[in-house]
Amino acid sequence: MERLSQQRLIAGLCFICGSLLLLIATTSDPIAIRNVRSQFAQIVQIQIEVLRNWQQHGRLNRDLAYGSRGSDIVLLQKMLAQDATNYPSKRVTGRYGELTQKAVRGFQADYGLPVTGMVDDATRAKLNDIFFSELCPQPRTIYPDMLYKKMSGESFLPPDYVPPGLEDISKKVPTAGVMCLREDVVPYLVQMFTDARNAGVDLMVSSGFRRPEIQKYLYELRVRTDGELASREIARPGLSEHQLGGTVDLTDASIGYEGAARGFAESLGGIWLEQNAHKYGFTLSYPARVSETTGIQYEPWHWRFVGVDMATSLKARGTTFNEQPDAMGDLRNLTAIRPNAAP
């Protein structure tokens, strides 16, 4: 059984988050609520930090065995610690000892690999594939292409929707860790970053594709703690443009690469994007003027790819993509096509 598969990782995270949400629901103590929010942030950060460490190492890239030491052993131990069954101690020492060797043996047995206790070519490849698929999953259900779907409260994305062709962009543009985007959007983003850099603006991606499972628990937590205000600060599950795979949150060096910052609108990057993003097919989804009608607060960092022609037209008309007629229609009654299923 693949204990370290993306489904198990997410299920474990969601179980913990669900427990925290239950605690919030049964207490009105503001101190307790703050503590729970802090715990949730720490849980999410643990997951993100492991993935960021993995990306910064350029994946596990050498054989590892009993007695090995170094930063890549730290990364290996953090990866193994995501599965408490094989590595219950979760010790991160930077030394490949008996506990790490035992955990590697358990991992190899789970995946039908030769049980050597060493991180050899096959084991290393499997670990790298698992962590990459956690960030850039492949669609398991085939839907119509939704890159240009209008997002509204009347038409939700299917909960199992994953956009096609997700690609890691962390090697192509500056990012705050491993980020994924649709491969057909990436060239436009890369060119935009290149031209911005040539103009003296250093942009960075702080968020890209976001799994709907994480969006769900982020939203529910905010509802428990912030009530009705949550819907103005974070999209409901199924309504996040990040799930489409063509949307990025951006920041820049002039504000210290702060993420989701109101001040980004007045930053060098924010001003440059306002003047130029449409040339590369990106449009601002939630400008200040539509916050009352959309119910979403002003997000100067949130840029969505809609194609050069559409973005240029929207810029000229001073309107947003979500104010246009919905070419995709209501997705609630769409029949999904599963791979290998009969048409």
Buried (B, 14 or more C-beta within 10 A) or exposed (E): EEBBBBEBBBEBBBEBBEEBBEBBEEEEEEEEBEBBBEBBEEBBEBBEEBBBBBBEBEBBEEEBBEEBEEEBBBBBBBBBBBBEEBBEEBBBEBBBBEBBBBBBBBBBEBBEBEEBBBBBEBBBEBBBEBBBEBBBBEBEBEBEEBBBBBBEEEBBBBEEBBBBBBBBBBEBBBBBBBBBBBBBBBEBBBEBBEBBEEEEBBBBBBBBBBBBBBBBBBBBBBBBBBEEEBBBEBBBBBBBBBBBBBBBBBBBBBBEBBBBBBEBBEBBBBBBBBEBBBBBBBBBBBBEEBBEEBBBBBBBBBBBBBBBEBBBBBBEEEBBBBEBEBEBEEBEEBEBEEEEEEE
